[in-house]
């Protein structure tokens, strides 16, 4: 059975892989400096999401109720 935590962690890891892959693809065919900046923001943003998902404190049972 896949837990909610595993699903979220897998989704965030997929986001990093997809952003990195798309950035690499478009970099290979040529990008303007503005596109480079946008791609860098997308990759850094996806890495930030992946890190936050893994380090965010778990919700206690009292907070859920």
Rosetta silent file (secondary structure, phi, psi, omega in degrees, C-alpha in Angstrom):
SEQUENCE: XXXXXXXXXXXXXXXXXXXXXXXXXXXXXXXXXXXXXXXXXXXXXXXXXXXXXXXXXXXXXXXXX
SCORE:     score description
SCORE:     0.000 S_00000001
   1 L     0.000  132.251  179.052    0.000    0.000    0.000 S_00000001
   2 L   -88.328  127.830  179.253    1.360    3.419   -0.938 S_00000001
   3 L   -85.594  165.752  179.366    1.113    5.964    1.844 S_00000001
   4 H   -62.005  -39.590 -179.358    0.298    9.638    1.406 S_00000001
   5 H   -63.638  -44.459  179.236    3.856   10.580    2.414 S_00000001
   6 H   -63.778  -38.223  179.046    5.412    8.260   -0.186 S_00000001
   7 H   -64.899  -43.582  179.863    3.094    9.629   -2.866 S_00000001
   8 H   -66.513  -43.351  178.977    4.011   13.232   -2.050 S_00000001
   9 H   -64.788  -40.121  177.613    7.740   12.468   -1.940 S_00000001
  10 H   -65.878  -39.454  178.371    7.555   10.600   -5.248 S_00000001
  11 H   -64.599  -41.193  179.572    5.603   13.426   -6.836 S_00000001
  12 H   -69.470  -35.664  176.744    8.118   16.033   -5.737 S_00000001
  13 H   -66.609  -38.921  177.221   11.008   13.899   -6.993 S_00000001
  14 H   -62.943  -38.982  178.007    9.203   13.521  -10.332 S_00000001
  15 H   -59.763  -43.213  178.898    8.798   17.298  -10.501 S_00000001
  16 H   -63.192  -44.351 -178.190   12.574   17.747  -10.121 S_00000001
  17 H   -65.417  -42.971 -179.740   13.298   15.155  -12.818 S_00000001
  18 H   -65.646  -45.711  179.175   10.770   16.636  -15.246 S_00000001
  19 H   -62.676  -43.156  178.678   11.982   20.221  -14.726 S_00000001
  20 H   -64.557  -41.595  179.428   15.599   19.174  -15.098 S_00000001
  21 H   -65.083  -45.077  178.533   14.873   17.123  -18.204 S_00000001
  22 H   -64.587  -40.262  177.991   12.918   19.878  -19.909 S_00000001
  23 H   -61.906  -45.240  178.676   15.593   22.423  -19.030 S_00000001
  24 H   -62.634  -40.590  179.673   18.304   20.174  -20.454 S_00000001
  25 H   -63.299  -50.313 -177.858   16.329   19.544  -23.622 S_00000001
  26 H   -70.782  -27.899  175.218   15.650   23.205  -24.318 S_00000001
  27 H   -66.704  -36.104 -179.244   19.223   24.146  -23.378 S_00000001
  28 H   -67.322  -31.245 -179.245   20.491   21.706  -25.988 S_00000001
  29 H   -95.170   -2.935  174.756   18.448   23.332  -28.748 S_00000001
  30 L   107.280  128.923  178.901   19.275   26.877  -27.630 S_00000001
  31 L  -136.152  152.169  174.665   17.764   29.319  -25.175 S_00000001
  32 L   -80.811  164.974  178.027   17.871   33.071  -24.679 S_00000001
  33 H   -57.759  -33.850  177.934   19.195   34.528  -21.402 S_00000001
  34 H   -66.670  -39.285  177.779   15.612   35.157  -20.276 S_00000001
  35 H   -67.886  -36.776  175.958   14.736   31.525  -20.888 S_00000001
  36 H   -60.786  -43.834 -179.900   17.837   30.440  -18.962 S_00000001
  37 H   -63.103  -43.539  177.822   16.720   32.547  -16.004 S_00000001
  38 H   -63.821  -40.847  178.830   13.224   31.059  -16.115 S_00000001
  39 H   -65.404  -40.865  178.215   14.597   27.533  -16.371 S_00000001
  40 H   -63.311  -41.026  177.475   16.915   28.115  -13.423 S_00000001
  41 H   -63.777  -40.488  179.828   13.987   29.397  -11.356 S_00000001
  42 H   -64.312  -44.365 -179.765   11.893   26.363  -12.300 S_00000001
  43 H   -67.189  -46.425  178.750   14.622   23.900  -11.347 S_00000001
  44 H   -63.356  -37.062  177.496   15.444   25.690   -8.090 S_00000001
  45 H   -64.965  -42.477  179.734   11.758   25.924   -7.256 S_00000001
  46 H   -68.063  -36.245  176.161   11.187   22.217   -7.819 S_00000001
  47 H   -66.514  -39.248  177.726   14.234   21.337   -5.704 S_00000001
  48 H   -61.632  -43.549  177.327   12.933   23.635   -2.968 S_00000001
  49 H   -60.369  -45.021 -178.857    9.570   21.844   -3.020 S_00000001
  50 H   -62.751  -39.519  179.192   11.298   18.460   -2.799 S_00000001
  51 H   -68.562  -45.696 -179.446   13.412   19.577    0.171 S_00000001
  52 H   -61.862  -37.734  179.171   10.475   21.120    2.021 S_00000001
  53 H   -60.917  -36.746 -176.500    8.386   17.976    1.541 S_00000001
  54 H   -84.253  -25.854 -176.866   11.092   15.928    3.206 S_00000001
  55 H  -105.065  -10.041 -178.993   11.974   18.260    6.096 S_00000001
  56 L   -62.912  134.090 -177.475    8.562   19.726    6.975 S_00000001
  57 L   -63.908  145.709 -179.923    7.572   18.510   10.453 S_00000001
  58 L   -68.801  146.265  179.368    4.933   15.826   10.589 S_00000001
  59 L   -75.902  128.700  179.380    1.466   16.893   11.635 S_00000001
  60 L   -77.114  162.255 -178.763    0.627   15.662   15.107 S_00000001
  61 H   -64.719  -33.735  179.269   -2.620   13.868   15.823 S_00000001
  62 H   -65.794  -34.366  179.497   -3.823   16.757   18.010 S_00000001
  63 H   -71.832  -29.720 -179.839   -3.385   19.224   15.121 S_00000001
  64 H   -73.096  -30.212 -177.469   -5.469   17.029   12.781 S_00000001
  65 L   -80.770    0.000    0.000   -8.460   16.925   15.146 S_00000001
